Amino acid sequence: MSNAIYIIGQIEVKDYKTYFSQYALKLKEVLKKYQGEALAGSTKAEVLEGEGFGNWMVLIKFPSRALADECMNSAEYIHLSALRKKLSTGGNVFLIPA
C-alpha cells in the first residue's frame, strides 16, 4: 500500500504569464525540496461529472503526508500561497491519500 499523497488544485488564474513566472516556477523549486512532483497541470481539464471550477488544474504528488505537510507549512510555500491568492480570483485545493 502506498503512503503517497496527492494534491489537486483548481484555480482561476488572472494572468498566466505572471502566474507562471512569479509563482509556478518558484513552486517547482519548493516542491523539489520536499520531494514533491507536479504530475500534471493544464488549462484543458475536462469535467466528466458535476461542475468544474477555474481555468487551471494541477496534480501534485508527495511520497508521504509528512512531506506534504512540511511543504505546505514551510515559510517558502506560505509566501507562495499568498502570492498565488493574489494572482488568482479563487481556487480549491484538495489533499487525497493514495
C-alpha positions in Angstrom: 0.0 0.0 0.0 1.3 3.4 -1.0 1.8 6.2 1.5 1.7 8.8 -1.3 -0.4 11.9 -1.1 -1.9 13.8 -4.0 -2.8 17.4 -4.1 -5.3 18.7 -6.6 -5.6 22.4 -7.2 -8.4 24.1 -9.2 -7.5 27.7 -9.7 -8.9 30.7 -11.6 -5.7 32.4 -12.8 -6.0 36.1 -13.7 -2.8 36.4 -15.8 -1.0 33.2 -16.9 2.3 35.0 -17.8 2.6 36.5 -14.3 1.3 33.4 -12.6 3.9 31.1 -14.2 6.9 33.5 -13.9 6.2 34.6 -10.3 4.5 31.5 -8.8 4.7 28.3 -10.7 8.5 28.3 -11.4 9.2 29.1 -7.7 6.8 26.4 -6.6 8.7 23.8 -8.6 11.8 24.6 -6.6 9.9 24.3 -3.3 8.3 21.0 -4.3 11.6 19.5 -5.2 12.9 20.4 -1.7 10.1 18.3 -0.2 10.2 15.5 -2.8 7.0 16.7 -4.4 6.4 16.4 -8.1 3.9 18.2 -10.3 2.5 15.3 -12.3 0.1 17.3 -14.5 -1.1 20.9 -15.0 -3.5 22.1 -17.7 -5.9 24.7 -18.8 -7.8 21.9 -20.6 -9.0 19.7 -17.8 -12.3 18.1 -18.8 -15.2 17.9 -16.4 -16.8 14.5 -16.6 -19.4 15.0 -13.9 -20.6 17.9 -11.8 -19.3 21.4 -12.2 -15.7 22.4 -12.7 -14.0 25.5 -11.3 -11.3 27.7 -12.6 -9.1 27.8 -15.7 -6.1 25.9 -14.3 -5.9 22.4 -12.8 -2.8 20.9 -11.2 -2.0 17.5 -9.8 1.0 17.2 -7.3 2.3 14.0 -5.7 4.3 13.7 -2.4 5.8 10.4 -1.2 4.2 10.9 2.2 1.7 13.0 4.2 4.6 14.2 6.4 6.5 15.6 3.4 3.3 17.2 2.0 2.6 18.8 5.4 6.2 20.1 5.7 6.0 21.6 2.3 2.5 23.2 2.8 3.6 24.7 6.2 7.0 25.8 5.1 7.9 29.5 5.1 8.7 29.2 1.3 5.3 27.8 0.5 3.3 30.1 2.8 4.8 33.0 0.9 4.0 31.4 -2.4 0.5 30.6 -1.3 -0.2 34.2 -0.5 1.2 35.2 -3.9 -1.0 32.6 -5.7 -4.1 34.0 -4.0 -3.1 37.5 -5.3 -2.6 36.1 -8.8 -6.0 34.3 -8.9 -9.6 35.1 -8.2 -10.0 31.9 -6.1 -9.4 28.3 -6.0 -9.8 24.9 -4.3 -7.0 22.7 -3.1 -7.7 19.1 -2.2 -5.4 16.5 -0.4 -6.1 12.9 -1.4 -4.3 9.9 0.2 -3.3 7.2 -2.3 
